[in-house]
């Protein structure tokens, strides 16, 4: 009897810094952001600079995205007011949207001294017949800050089996191919080829990145260029088609 061979599962992963859904005219337009997300057809998307309402059922971005990405996990690093949303205090941080259920894992603290608070949002994606660890980061602007954050992420990775499939995605605020600040991550993860994503209107720097570990393989990677995107965010979304298995 011939053993049944299970084909690898294909999935599309996206990372995008959405600039709090504030467009080029200073308007809060989460429905436009959600429209672009739908056009990218992600299975899982990592969003940075998400600005969500205190009551999730009232959040316009989550409402606009839930038809195709009903599962979400948000880890606000801090609360803040926004001149584009008068009278409203919002949570600000990283957000995961997924077509599959998400199981939250403990966020990883990445804050550095007097700098803006940072965290790694961590989740387990409960895919059909598979399980994927999915981490989202938005690293700091300083070299020393990123070096410390890279070290903390690397230490956290040692808690996972080497063969556990993992995606680390986000805005790394780093553009050098073998930056010393992230050298420790290169020892444990594979960074997918850099794609220029910032600034969106004339992308020069590959700030937005996707890293993988375990039985994951990349088949296609693209920074999506469309004339509408620079009107919505200052970053381009990065799309990766992967297989697991």
N, C-alpha and C positions, 0 to 999 in steps of 0.2 A: 504494500500500500504506500502510495506517495504521500509524504507529509505535506500538509496544507501550508502554503507560504502566505503570510499576511503582508500585504504591500504596505510600504511606509505611508503614514498619514501626512497629508499635505496641509499646511496652514499658512495663512498670511498674517504677518506681524507688522504693525506700523508704530512709529514714534513721531510725535509732533508737539512742539511747543506752541500752544494756541494763543499766547499773548492775552490771556484772560477774556478771550472772545471780543476784544476791543479792536474795531476795524481802523482803517487808515484815516477815517474822519472822526475818530474818537467816540464812535457809537458802540453800544453793547449789542452784539448781533450773534447770539449763540445758535440761532437757527441756521445761519449761513455757515458757521463752523460745522454744525452737524450735517449739513448738506454735502460739504466736501468730504467728511468722514464716510458718509454712505457711498460716495462715488469711488472711494479707495477700496471698498469691499474688504475691510479687515475682518479677521476672526478675533483678534485681540489688538487693542491699541493702547499705547502708553502716552498719556497726555501730561505735559508740564504747564505750569502757570494756569492751572484750573482755578476758577473763582466761583465756588458753589454757594448757593443759598443755604441758610441754616437748616431749613426744612427740605430734605431731598425731594419730597413729592412736589414741591413748588419750584424746583430748579428747572429753568428753561432748557439748558443744555441736555440734562438727563432725559427730560420729556421728549426732546426732539430726536434723541439717539436711540431710545429704548425699543423701537420697532425692530431694529436689526441687531442691536447690542444691548440686550435687556439686563445683563449682569454688570455690576459696577462695584468698585472699591475706591474709596477716597481717603487720603491721609493728609489733612491740612497741617502745615507746619506752624501756621499762625493765623490769627484773624486780623482783618483790616477793613477799613472803609474804602470806598471807591468813588471818585468824583463822577464816574460814569453811571453809578447806581446810587443816587442820592438817598440818604437815610437808611441805607442797608449795610450791615456788617456781614462780611462773607468770610468763609474759610478759603485759604490760599495754599495750594500745594499740588501734589501729584494725583493723577486719576487713572484708573484702569477701566476700560469698557471691554466687554467680552460677550461673545455669542454663547459661551459655555459658563457654567457656574464657577464661582470663585470662592476659595476658602482663604480667609485672611491669615497671614502669618505676622509675627511681631515686626513692626516697623524698625528699621535700623537707624539709629541716631547718627547724623552726619554733621551736626552743627559745629562750627569752628569759632571759638572765642567770641568776639564782638560782631561777627559777620551775620548775615541774614540766616535765620534758622533753615536747616536742611534735614531731610530724611530720605531713606530709601523705602519706598512702598513695596511690600513683598506679599505675594499671593501664590497659592497653588491653583492652577487651572485644571478643573476636572473635566477633561476631554473624554469623549467616548472611547473606552478601552485604553486610555493613556492618561498620564499625569504630567503636567509641565509646571516648573517653577518659573515665575515671572516677576522680575524686579524692575522697578522704575526709579530713576534718579534724575536730579537736576543739580549738578555739582557747582561749586563756588567759582568766583571770578579770580581768586588769587591762586598762584602756583602752590604756595605752601598749604593753602586750604585744600586744594584738589589732591595734593600728595597725601595728606592725612586722611581724606575721605577715601581715596583709593586703597589705603592700607586697611581701613576699617571694613571695606567691602571684601577685600581679600581674606581677612580673618574670618568674616562671616561665612565665606564660601567653604571653609574647612569643615563646617558643620553639616554639609551636604555630601552624599556619596558622589564620587567622581563620575559615575555613570548616570546620575540623575539629570534628565534634560533640564536646562536652565537657559532663559533669555534674560539678559541685562540690557535695558534700553533707556534712552533718555537724552537729555541735553547735557553733554559733558563739559561744555565751555572750554574745550581743548581742541586744538586744530593741528598740532604737530604730529606726524605719523608715529613716532616712537617717543612720545613725551615722557620725560623722567617722572613726571607727576603720576602717570598711570602705568609705569613699568611693572609694578607688582601685579597688576591685573593681567598683563600679557603672559605672565607665567602660568596662569590658571584658566584663562579664557581665550577664545578666538574672536578677535574683532573683525567684523565683516568689512569689506573694502570701504574706504572713506568716500563719501559723496558730499559735495559742497551744498550747504543748506542755509547759510546765513551770510548776508541779509537776503531775504526772499526775493527782492526785486532784482538783485544782481549778486547771486550767491558766490562767495569767495572762500568761506571757511566751513570745514566739515564738523560743526559743533555737535550735530545730532547723530547718534551712533547706535548700532545694535551689536551686541556681543553674545556669543553662544558657548555652551559647554554640553558635553554628553552626546547622545545619539541624535544630534541635529545636523542637518546639512542645508546649506543655502543654494538656491537655484537661480535666484534673480534678486537684484538689489537696485533701488532706484530712488533718487530724489525727485519728487513729482513737481514738475514745472507747469504752471498754468497761470494765465494772466490774472485770474481772480484771486489766487492765493496771497500775493503781496498786499491785497486790499483787506485781507482778513487777519494775517499774522506776519511777523517779521522773520519767521522761519519757514522753510519748506518741510513738508512731511517726508519721512523716509519709509519706504515700503520694502519689506523683505518677504519673499516666498521661500518657505522652509519645508523640509520633510522631517518627520520624526520616526525613527525606527531603523 
